[in-house]
Amino acid sequence: MSQPASARSFDIVVYGATGFTGRLVAEHLLARYGASGPPRWAMAGRSAAKLAEVRDAIGAPADLPLIVADASDPASIDAMAKQARAVITTVGPYQLYGDGLVAACAAAGTDYLDLAGESHWIAKMIAAHEAAAKASGARLLFSSGFDSIPFDLGVYLLQEEAKARFGVHAQRVRGRVRGMSGSASGGTLASGRATMEAAQKDPSVIATLMNPFALTPGFKGADQPNGSKPYHDEVTGSWVAPFIMAPINTKAVHRTNFLLGRPWGDGFQYDEMLMTKSEAAGDGPGFDMTSNLKPGEGPSKEEREAGWYDLLFIGQTADGRTLRTSVRGDMDPGYGSTSKMLVETAICLLGADRSKLPGGAWTPAAALKDALSQRLADHAGLTFSAED
């Protein structure tokens, strides 16, 4: 039987610390909380030698704990999960390397966080492991980076503002990417390729990717807006174009509504689009997806620090009243901002009372609500604002 969480060696284990994003996660932990914490933390990966190289490169002391764990060795994954109160994993593509760790955390009562944007895999993991997580007390938080916290939490906070201001929630919410500067890493590109290959082999993957309610088992809400083509959006006064992350984020938003007991209604509608200068989809903000980077590679420190994002949310009640809120980040979305979000979400989760937040497969917004937005504002460079 696993040790109770309070008796474990580490509060957080960063699995994949030798990868591009995993190293950034470790750097943020070291810079903000030091090597000895709190939280108590360790780095994990396949190679002890490479872990030691990263430890030295980021300036961590020689006694920072290192754990050798490999997705191809289930016993090592199980042992890692049993040592930690929470595991942050950046080892993707998750559909290739993630199954064993989710299973191990769900069995051991270990909290789990990733940055997965592979929604067909997330649906599979919820179906396979949520019951075990509920039994053990493990809180499984998928998509705890730019996929999908700023969007999911942005909608949640808009809905809280609508309830406070109007007495009702918004029936229709528009998510609009008003500005963004950042580039993809090799890991992101590898996940995209793995998803395309999976869809070619299994048509059901395509059906899951296209279904906005793929993460709400047993519930299907209202028809959703079609964001597949550019159009002139009268609400924003600009042209809008399809957003590559919308199929992922919209599923997270609908799961949050589902987990909260559907307070936003069964007729709730949500979409995400890029704001553009004209009908041409290419003249708006977005990721640079033309890179030939390999997994383990990504944007430079200067590029990450020069990056940013600005997200607009427009809510409309059934009787036509509207409000606008925004979420902004101070670094490139996929790596600088994501690495900070992963760490701060894990710390926020560890502080959450298990009697009030039991085990299961949660979204960060449904699990942590305003406590998470406050922590991200204080420690991760995010800004949440009402605009009218």
VOGUDO-858752 format. One line per 10 residues: their letters; for each residue z, y, x of C-alpha. Coordinates in Angstrom, 2 decimals. Each point is the difference from the previous one (the first is absolute). Layout:
% residues N
a = Z Y X; ...
END
This chain:
% residues 388
msqpasarsf = 0.00 0.00 0.00; -0.87 3.49 1.30; 2.68 2.44 1.08; 0.81 2.76 -2.47; -1.99 3.13 0.78; 3.05 1.90 1.22; 0.66 -2.62 2.69; -3.46 -0.04 1.54; -0.83 1.09 3.52; -2.41 2.79 -0.95
divvygatgf = -0.47 2.47 -2.80; -3.74 0.27 0.71; -2.44 -2.14 1.93; -3.42 1.53 0.71; -2.43 -2.94 -0.04; -3.29 0.85 1.67; 1.50 2.52 2.41; -2.73 -0.66 2.57; -2.69 1.07 -2.48; -1.15 3.57 -0.52
tgrlvaehll = 2.04 0.91 -3.09; 2.94 -2.23 0.92; 0.43 1.89 3.24; 0.04 3.30 -1.93; 2.70 -1.42 -2.30; 2.09 -0.91 3.05; -0.58 3.44 1.52; 1.26 1.71 -3.15; 3.10 -2.19 -0.12; 0.74 0.74 3.65
arygasgppr = -0.66 3.73 -0.23; 2.06 0.59 -3.14; 2.73 -2.64 0.15; 0.20 -1.07 3.63; -0.05 -3.52 1.38; 3.42 -1.02 -1.26; -0.17 1.67 -3.43; 1.14 -0.14 -2.62; -2.12 -1.66 -1.18; 0.27 -2.96 2.33
wamagrsaak = -3.58 -0.96 0.75; -2.23 -2.27 2.04; -3.68 -0.42 0.78; -1.84 -3.24 -0.71; -3.41 -1.42 0.80; -1.89 -2.93 1.46; 0.46 0.78 3.70; 3.27 0.75 1.77; -1.92 1.56 2.88; -1.94 2.36 -2.25
laevrdaiga = 3.15 0.93 -1.91; 1.65 0.90 3.29; -3.01 2.12 0.93; 0.26 1.93 -3.27; 3.77 0.38 0.38; -0.50 1.53 3.44; -2.98 2.13 -1.07; 1.89 1.67 -2.86; 3.00 0.69 2.21; 2.43 -2.43 -1.62
padlplivad = 2.80 -1.47 2.10; -0.38 -3.42 1.57; 2.61 -1.49 -2.35; -1.90 0.83 -3.22; -0.18 -3.41 -1.73; -3.37 -1.77 -0.04; -0.84 -2.93 -2.28; -2.93 -2.36 0.54; -1.52 -0.95 -3.36; -3.51 -1.15 -0.87
asdpasidam = -1.65 -0.47 -3.39; -1.38 -3.32 1.24; 3.56 -1.25 0.65; 1.86 -0.10 -3.34; 3.33 -0.88 1.64; -0.10 3.20 2.07; -0.79 2.07 -3.10; 2.86 -1.60 -1.92; 2.41 0.61 2.89; -1.03 3.66 0.23
akqaravitt = 0.48 0.55 -3.74; 3.49 -1.52 0.13; 1.09 2.41 2.75; -0.95 3.16 -1.89; 1.16 1.91 -3.03; -3.55 1.35 -0.26; -3.31 -0.75 1.69; -2.74 2.62 0.35; -3.29 -1.78 0.68; -3.18 1.63 1.24
vgpyqlygdg = -1.70 -3.32 0.76; -3.25 -0.05 -1.91; -2.33 -0.78 -1.50; 2.82 -1.21 -2.22; -2.26 -2.41 -1.86; -0.50 -1.82 3.33; 3.44 0.30 1.59; 2.50 1.11 -2.65; 0.74 -2.90 -2.34; 2.66 -1.69 2.12
lvaacaaagt = 2.12 3.11 0.54; 0.08 0.91 -3.70; 1.10 -3.57 -0.78; 2.63 0.06 2.76; 1.48 3.34 -1.11; 0.02 -1.02 -3.65; 1.85 -3.20 0.86; 2.49 1.62 2.39; 0.94 3.01 -2.14; -1.56 2.34 2.57
dyldlagesh = -1.54 3.29 -1.09; -3.70 0.24 0.83; -2.28 3.02 0.52; -3.66 0.22 0.96; -2.91 2.45 -0.10; -2.35 -2.37 -1.83; -3.00 1.35 -1.85; -1.24 -3.50 -0.83; 0.79 0.00 -3.70; -1.43 -3.47 -0.72
wiakmiaahe = 2.40 -1.38 2.63; 2.92 1.98 -1.44; -0.73 -1.49 -3.44; 0.03 -3.47 1.56; 3.32 0.66 1.76; 1.66 1.32 -3.17; -1.06 -3.11 -1.89; 1.14 -2.33 2.78; 3.28 1.56 1.15; 1.52 2.42 -2.51
aaakasgarl = 2.14 -2.70 -1.62; 1.44 -1.01 3.38; 0.64 3.65 0.89; 1.86 0.55 -3.25; 2.13 -3.07 0.71; 0.80 0.96 3.61; 0.34 3.76 -0.46; -2.96 0.87 2.27; -1.71 3.26 -0.93; -3.72 -0.26 0.81
lfssgfdsip = -1.67 3.41 0.41; -3.72 -0.26 0.53; -2.17 3.05 0.78; 2.75 2.10 1.58; -2.28 2.33 1.97; -2.82 2.34 -1.00; -0.96 -3.01 -2.09; 1.61 0.92 -2.42; 3.19 2.07 0.26; -1.35 3.59 -0.24
fdlgvyllqe = -2.05 -0.89 -3.07; 2.47 -2.31 -1.72; 2.99 2.25 0.68; -2.11 3.07 -0.82; -0.72 -1.33 -3.49; 3.62 -1.04 -0.51; 1.28 3.46 0.93; -2.60 1.70 -2.21; 1.14 -2.15 -2.91; 3.63 0.90 0.63
eakarfgvha = -0.97 3.69 0.02; -1.99 -0.44 -3.23; 2.97 -1.64 -1.70; 2.34 2.77 1.15; -2.40 2.79 -0.92; -1.61 -1.30 -3.20; 2.32 -2.75 -1.22; -2.82 -2.55 0.28; -1.94 -1.68 2.77; -3.63 0.74 0.79
qrvrgrvrgm = -2.42 -2.37 -1.67; -2.79 0.82 2.46; 0.43 0.68 3.71; -2.74 0.93 2.42; 0.57 -0.59 3.71; -2.27 2.16 2.15; -0.34 -0.03 3.78; -0.26 3.72 0.65; -0.14 -0.30 3.78; 0.48 -2.63 2.68
sgsasggtla = -0.60 -0.37 3.72; 0.34 -3.36 1.69; -1.83 -3.02 1.27; 0.25 -3.74 -0.45; 1.39 -2.36 2.62; -1.43 -3.35 1.00; 2.59 -1.74 -2.16; -1.11 1.84 -3.14; -3.62 -0.88 0.66; 0.92 -3.64 0.61
sgratmeaaq = 1.86 -0.16 -3.34; -3.04 1.45 -1.78; -2.28 -2.56 1.58; 2.37 -2.85 -0.89; 0.08 1.14 -3.63; -3.80 0.16 -0.20; -0.26 -3.49 1.46; 2.58 -1.31 -2.47; -1.90 1.55 -2.91; -3.23 -1.62 1.14
kdpsviatlm = 1.68 -3.41 0.04; 1.98 0.36 -3.22; -1.30 2.03 -2.98; 3.53 0.17 -1.46; 0.93 2.34 2.86; -2.54 2.53 -1.29; 1.46 -0.26 -3.50; 3.49 0.69 1.39; -1.20 2.95 2.07; -1.67 1.57 -3.05
npfaltpgfk = 2.93 -0.57 -2.39; 2.41 2.98 -0.11; 2.64 -2.30 -1.52; -0.27 -2.76 2.59; 3.62 0.61 1.04; 1.48 0.06 -3.51; 0.01 -3.69 -0.96; 0.01 -0.48 -3.75; -0.77 3.64 -0.75; -3.31 1.81 -0.40
gadqpngskp = 0.07 3.66 -0.93; -2.60 2.42 -1.29; -3.51 0.26 1.37; 0.03 2.10 3.16; -2.29 2.83 1.14; -3.10 -1.04 1.90; 0.09 1.47 3.49; -3.08 -1.72 1.36; -2.33 3.03 0.02; 0.22 3.70 0.95
yhdevtgswv = 0.35 2.52 -2.84; 1.07 3.57 -0.59; 3.68 -0.06 -0.92; 0.82 2.81 -2.43; 3.73 -0.41 0.56; -0.19 0.79 3.73; -3.13 2.13 -0.21; -1.64 -1.98 2.79; -2.26 -2.95 0.54; 1.83 -3.27 0.57
apfimapint = -1.17 -3.23 1.59; 1.31 -3.58 0.28; 3.02 -0.47 2.28; 0.03 -3.14 2.13; 3.72 -0.64 -0.55; 0.02 0.54 -3.76; -0.28 -3.70 -0.94; 3.15 -0.69 2.04; 2.10 2.99 -1.00; -0.77 -0.16 -3.72
kavhrtnfll = 1.31 -3.57 -0.12; 3.23 1.11 1.66; 0.44 2.84 -2.51; -0.51 -2.32 -2.96; 2.46 -2.50 1.51; 2.59 2.75 0.31; -0.40 0.81 -3.71; 0.25 -3.74 -0.72; 3.16 -0.52 2.11; 1.73 3.02 -1.55
grpwgdgfqy = -0.53 -1.44 -3.48; -3.21 1.96 -0.76; 1.67 3.38 -0.70; -3.36 1.74 0.45; -1.40 -2.02 -2.90; -2.47 -2.84 -0.45; -2.75 2.59 -0.34; 0.70 1.63 3.38; -3.15 0.82 1.99; -0.30 0.77 3.69
demlmtksea = -2.84 0.51 2.45; -0.54 1.28 3.54; -2.96 1.94 1.33; -0.97 2.08 3.03; -0.60 3.68 -0.64; -3.38 0.97 1.51; -2.08 3.14 0.40; -3.00 -1.34 -1.87; -1.38 -3.11 -1.64; -0.41 -1.55 3.46
agdgpgfdmt = 2.88 -2.41 0.55; -0.10 0.52 3.76; 1.10 3.65 0.05; 3.59 -0.62 -0.96; 3.07 -1.16 1.93; 0.35 -3.62 0.99; 0.56 -2.55 2.71; -2.47 -0.42 2.83; -1.04 -3.60 -0.67; -2.85 -0.05 2.56
snlkpgegps = 2.21 -1.04 2.90; -0.63 -3.08 2.14; 3.67 -0.27 0.91; 1.57 -3.43 0.34; 3.42 -1.03 -1.37; 2.64 1.56 2.23; -2.01 3.19 0.43; 0.17 3.25 -1.93; 0.05 3.79 0.09; 1.57 1.79 2.96
keereagwyd = 3.38 1.75 -0.11; -1.80 3.35 -0.17; -2.19 -1.19 -2.87; 3.00 -1.37 -1.88; 1.95 3.23 0.40; -3.01 2.07 -1.07; -0.42 -2.08 -3.16; 1.34 0.87 -3.44; -0.53 -0.61 -3.73; 0.34 1.95 -3.23
llfigqtadg = 0.11 -1.86 -3.31; -0.10 1.66 -3.42; 1.29 -1.60 -3.20; -0.85 1.40 -3.42; 1.90 -1.34 -2.99; -0.91 0.47 -3.64; 2.15 -0.92 -3.00; -1.40 -1.45 -3.20; 0.15 3.46 -1.62; -1.85 1.68 2.87
rtlrtsvrgd = 2.77 1.60 2.08; -0.66 -0.18 3.74; 1.79 0.27 3.33; -1.01 -0.29 3.64; 1.87 -1.37 2.98; -0.96 -0.76 3.57; 0.87 -2.26 2.91; -0.78 1.04 3.57; 0.41 -1.78 3.31; 0.30 1.53 3.45
mdpgygstsk = -1.88 -2.62 2.06; -3.09 -2.17 -0.35; 0.51 -2.12 -3.10; -0.66 -3.52 1.19; 2.02 -0.11 3.22; 2.21 2.98 0.85; 1.22 0.47 -3.56; -0.08 -3.69 -0.93; 2.19 -1.04 2.94; 2.66 2.54 -0.99
mlvetaicll = -0.18 -1.04 -3.66; 0.50 -3.66 0.87; 3.16 0.68 1.99; 1.55 2.44 -2.45; -0.80 -2.20 -3.00; 1.67 -2.95 1.73; 3.13 2.03 0.71; 0.06 1.32 -3.57; -0.39 -3.56 -1.30; 2.85 -1.30 2.15
gadrsklpgg = 2.24 2.67 -1.48; -0.86 -0.95 -3.59; 2.72 -1.78 -1.95; -1.12 -3.58 -0.61; 1.85 -0.07 -3.31; -2.30 2.79 -1.19; -3.11 -1.07 1.92; -0.16 -3.80 -0.10; -2.48 -2.28 1.70; -3.63 -0.12 -1.03
awtpaaalkd = -3.41 1.48 0.79; 0.36 3.77 -0.36; -2.07 3.06 0.62; 1.76 2.60 2.16; -0.06 2.54 -2.84; 1.48 -2.37 -2.59; 2.64 -1.24 2.43; 1.18 3.19 1.64; -1.15 2.91 -2.20; 1.39 3.43 0.92
alsqrladha = 2.07 -1.37 2.89; -3.23 -0.92 1.76; -1.72 3.33 -0.58; 3.06 1.79 1.38; 0.13 -2.20 3.08; -3.73 0.39 0.67; 0.32 3.76 -0.36; 2.95 0.06 2.39; -1.24 -2.46 2.63; -3.69 -0.82 -0.38
gltfsaed = -1.79 3.34 -0.35; -0.97 -0.29 -3.67; 0.19 2.94 -2.40; 0.25 -0.45 -3.77; -0.67 3.13 -2.08; -0.52 1.18 -3.56; -2.99 2.35 -0.14; 0.42 1.62 -3.42
END
